[in-house]
Structure formats: C-alpha cells, structure tokens
Amino acid sequence: MKLQEGSIWRGTVVLTIAAFVTKLLSAVYRVPYQNIVGDVGFYIYQQVYPIYGIAMSLSLYGYPVVISKLIAERIAERGQNGIASVLQISFLFLCMLGLLIFTSLYIGAKQLAIWMGDGQLAPLIRLLSFSFLLFPFIALMRGYFQGHNHMMPTAVSQVGEQLVRVSAILFLSYSLITSGYDVYAGGTAAMAGTLAGMVTALLLLTAFWIRRENRGRIHIKIKSAEARSIISYLFVKGIIICVTNMVLTLIPLVDSFLLLSLLGERGGEGMEHAKLLKGIYDRGQPLIQLGTVVATSFSLALVPLISGAKKHRSDQFLCEKADLSLRVALVIGLGASLGLICLIRPINIMLFENDLGSFSLAILTASVFFTTLALTISALLQGMGYEWIAVAGVFVAVATKSVLNYLLVPALGMIGAAIATTGSYAAMACFLYIALRKKLPFYAPRKNYIYSVVKAAAAMVVVLRLYALLVETWDDSRLFAVGEALGGVLLGAVTYLTIVIKEHVFSEQELSLLPLGNKLRLLLGNR
C-alpha cells in the first residue's frame, strides 16, 4: 500500500512539473511572437487563441482525468478485463464530441469571425477546428496511461507538444512576415504551428501505446445500462473538470466576442484602430498567465494533501493545509501583482518594445492576485469534493466580465476592459471564498499574518517607487528598460520575502512542504 501511494505521489509530481513547464512556455513565447507580428498581429492571434485553449482543456485537463478515474475504478473491481468497455465507449463518445465541435467550427467559421468583429479571422478558425479531430485520440491515451498510474506519457507528450508548437509558431510566423506576407498570414501560420504541436503529442502517445504491456485484444459485449452509465459519467464529470480549468480561457473568449466591436463603436477611428488597441490590451494576457502560473505552482502543490485529509476525515489537518494554501496564494499572488504594477512601464518596454497601454496593463496585472486566490480555492473545493461550486465560480467570473464590458468599455475603452477583467476574477475569488468558509465552518483563518503580509507588500511598493523615481530619467532605451525591470524584480523580491520570513508568516515545517521551501529554510537560520 505504501509503495502504491509513493507511486501515485511520484506521478503527481511528474505531472505538476510538466504542467508548470507547459504553462511557462505557453506564457513566454507570446512575447517574441508579438515582437514578430506587432500589436495588430498579436490581436489576430489572441482573438482565436481561446478556441485552442478549449481544445487543450478537453485533451489535457478534462477527459484524461475522467477516463483515468473510470479505468482505475474498473481495474480495482475487475482487473484489466474491466477496462475494455471504458475504452470503447469513451472513444466513441469523444469522437462524436470532437466531430460535432469540428463541424460546428468549420461550417460556422465565417459567422463566428463576424461575431468577433473581423471576417478575416474565418480561415484561422477553420484551420484550428481540425484540433478537435485530434483531441479524442490524445485524451483517450492520456486517460489510459493515467488510469494505470503511468504519468510519464502524459508529461512527455505535454512538454513535447508545447516545444514543437512554440518553435513552429515562431519559425513559421517569422518566415512569412519577413517574406512580405501580412499579419493574417502570420496568424494562420501560428494556427498551423498549434496543429503541429497536437500531432506531435499524438505521435508521442502512440509510441508509448505501442510499447505498452497487455496488448492482447479483448472482445467484450457491452451492456446498454453500462454504456449509459459511462456516457453519463463522461458527460457530467467532463463538463465539470473542463470548465473549472478554463477560466483563464473563457475570460479572453468573452473579450474575443465583445471587446473589438465595443472599442470600434467608442473610438470613432474605425475598426483598424480598434484592432491596434485590442492588440495592446492583449499584452496583459501573458503577464497574467505568467504571474498566475508562478503563484499557483506553490499553493496547488498542497492540494493532494487536502484530498487525503478529506478522505480520512481529518478536519484539523484539512483546516491546517487549507490555511497554508491560502496563505501561500496570498503571499505570492499579492507580491507578484504589486510587483508587476510597480514595474509595468519598464516591463512593457522590455517585452513589447514600447510603453503603450501601460496604465491599462497595470490594472490588468492586478488580477494576478485574484486569479491566484480563485484558482487555489477552486482546487481546494475540488479536492474536498465540491466540484459544482468551482464550476459556479467560473460562471460568476464570465457573467461579471460580460456585464462589466458592456458597462465600462464604451465609456473608458481599454481601461474599462482591464477593470472588467480584474473585477471578474475578484468576483470569482470572493464567491469561492464565501463558499469555502461555508463548507469549512470550523476553519478560522489566522488574521495576524495578514498584517505581516500587508506590511511586506507596502514596504516593497515604497522601495520600488523610490527605485523607479531614481532610474526612470536616466535613459529611455529598450536595453535600459531590461536592466531596470530585472533590477526592480530582484530588489522587490528580496525586500518582500525578507519581511515575510522575518515576520514568521510561515514556520520551518510549513516551508518544507513548498517547492524550494528547503532553500528558503536556509534563510530562517538567522531569523
């Protein structure tokens, strides 16, 4: 039993590392891509990117998890012979779902592009629709391997897909733009690179599939009641898990359908200017994603402990680890968010060549704090078995974003859109926190550490503002902005973490549970 638990834990670590690398690549590559195609080209890519985000959620975070649970349960009940029906029914279900989405996107590409405010996006949507023909095979094989607690195929295919995808996007886009093609051709090249990544994942998984043990064919007669049970499970659980992992995709999707037309109606300078503004606004997406990935990689490392505590009905342990998860989310999320706000101008110049839209981006990066809290609480609720509450939180965010876009963008433009995004994540975080308190009535958050964290954050803000006043008049070049941004990040991080550690926000034992925690413990020796 201990050997099995150790194997499960090692598998979880492998997937966590792969997910971190994948999300890091997904955030970082957009910077050179924007530098290649410009703000209008970046707008084109970001308009259709949420469609790929949905395909990614289905093939990586959603159905592999659902199928793996079904397979693990069947192996426990009936051995290897019990999984044949799961694989057959799951494959048929996913193929029907993938074919339905593909057909809808391919045929309706023109109408979707019109709803997005730009008919020239239709070829990109049509090309991206083919990803939904690939996802059933990828999701099924990942689910099969994860159900056998063999996480390496998923991790390898996940990282391999992103490496090929990022390399292909940058190479193809650069080749076309430098050859004189327009930015829409560059966007089409990016979609082709995305498909190349998914094909790579499929080939890697197929290689693992061919090498797997127990390759003998099993013929089994599937009962209709069993088929209905599996399909119902796939439908319900698939929706729950996919939706809870799509909040960072659905909020940009709302902008894809609403923002361009609202900006165009407001500006009075036509749709071309609105496209430029949308591209500048979209600079905030990689910043949000990068900040959130770094923050949640620490707090979500504790979620397996939450699930174990819930299973063994250890209320005290559950409360302790929930409190630690929220503390980590608060510390890292608040520090990352305020640091980005204080350094947004040099970061904007360093990454995107100029400081256009810096004020709007500062408002957008404030959402890093709320997304970190929201995603952490959502994972805690899922670990405790309250998946539907996490789904409701996503719908709260999407509804808030839609309403605020209509209310604020016509009056404030890009700034209104940024406020709407931050407000939507804030609404989600508040909703989920209230729900968590109701589900953990015996949980009482330690309020004394909030003062310490706010003190550390205030000190960091003061130091960074003085730093900005000191260096901002020296030079205005991009090279200087690189030095200013990196120096500010280092100065802010040292200031913030030093105060957090000295104020005893985390104990030595708590730090040992976190990634890099043992490194931080070295700083505690002289505390």
GIMOBEL-V216068 format. One line per field, one symbol per residue. ss: DSSP state (h for helix, s for strand, l for the rest). phi: phi as a letter, one per 30 degrees, with the letter a starting at -180 (. if undefined). burial: I if it has 24 or more other ideal C-beta (glycine too) atoms within 12 Angstrom, else O. Layout:
BEGIN
ss = ???
phi = ???
burial = ???
END
This chain:
BEGIN
ss = lhhhhhhhhhhhhhhhhhhhhhhhhhhhhhhhhhhhhhhhhhhhhhhhhhhhhhhhhhhhhhhhhhhhhhhhhhhhhhlhhhhhhhhhhhhhhhhhhhhhhhhhhhhlhhhhhhhlllhhhhhhhhhhllhhhhhhhhhhhhhhhhhllllhhhhhhhhhhhhhhhhhhhhhhhhhhhllllhhhhhhhhhhhhhhhhhhhhhhhhhhhhhllllllllllllhhhhhhhhhhhhhhhhhhhhhllhhhhhhhhhhhhhhhhhhhhhlllhhhhhhhhhhhlhhhhhhhhhhhhhhhhhhhhhhhhhhhhhlllhhhhhhhhhhhhhhhhhhhhhhhhhhhhlhhhhhhhhhlllllhhhhhhhhlhhhhhhhhhhhhhhhhhlllhhhhhhhhhhhhhhhhhhhhhhhhhhlhhhhhhhhhhhhhhhhhhhhhhhhhhllllllllhhhhhhhhhhhhhhhhhhhhhhhhllllllhhhhhhhhhhhhhhhhhhhhhhhhhlllllhhhhhllllhhhhhhhhlll
phi = .dddddddddddddddddddddddddddddddddddciddddeedddceeddedddddcbccdedddddddddddddbidddcddddddddddddddddddedddddcedddddddjbdddedddddddddddddedddddddddddchcddedddddddeddddddddddddddddddjddddddddddddddddddddeddddddddddddhdddccbccdddddddddddddddddeddddccddcddddeddccdddddddddicjddddddddddddeddddddddddddddddddcdedddddddchcddddddddddddddddddddddddddddcddddddddbibcdiddddddddddedddddddddeddddddjcddddddddddddddddddeddcdecciedddddddddddddddddddddddddbdcdbddddddedddddddddddddddddddcdcdabdddddddddddddddddddddddedddidbdddddddceidddddddddcd
burial = OOOOOOOIOOIIOIIIIIIIIIIIIIIIIIIIIIIIIIIIIIIIIIIIIIIIIIIIIIIIIIIIIIIIIIIIOIIOOOOOOOIIIIIIIIIOIIOOIIOOIIOOIIOOIOOIIOOIIIOIIIIIIIIIIIIIIIIIIIIIIIIIIIIIIIIIIIIIIIIIIIIIIIIIIIIIIIOIIOOOOOIIIIIIIIIIIIIIIIIIIIIIIOOIIOOOOOOOOOOOOOOOOOOOOIIOIIOOIIIIIIIIIIIIIIIIIIIIIIIIIIIIOIIOOOIOOIIIIIIIIIIIIIIIIIIIIIIIIIIIIIIIIIIOIIOOOOOOOIIIIIIIIIIIIIIIIIIIIIIIIIIIIIIIIIIIIIIIIIIIIIIIIIIIIIIIIIIIIIIIIIIIOIIIIIIIIIIIIIOIIIOIIOOIIOOIIIIIIIIIIIIIIIIIIOIIIOIIOOIIOOIOOOOOIOOIIIIIIOIIIOIIIOIIOOIOOOOOOOOOIOOIIOIIIOIIIOIIIIIIIOIOIIOOOIIOIIIOIOOIOOOIOOO
END
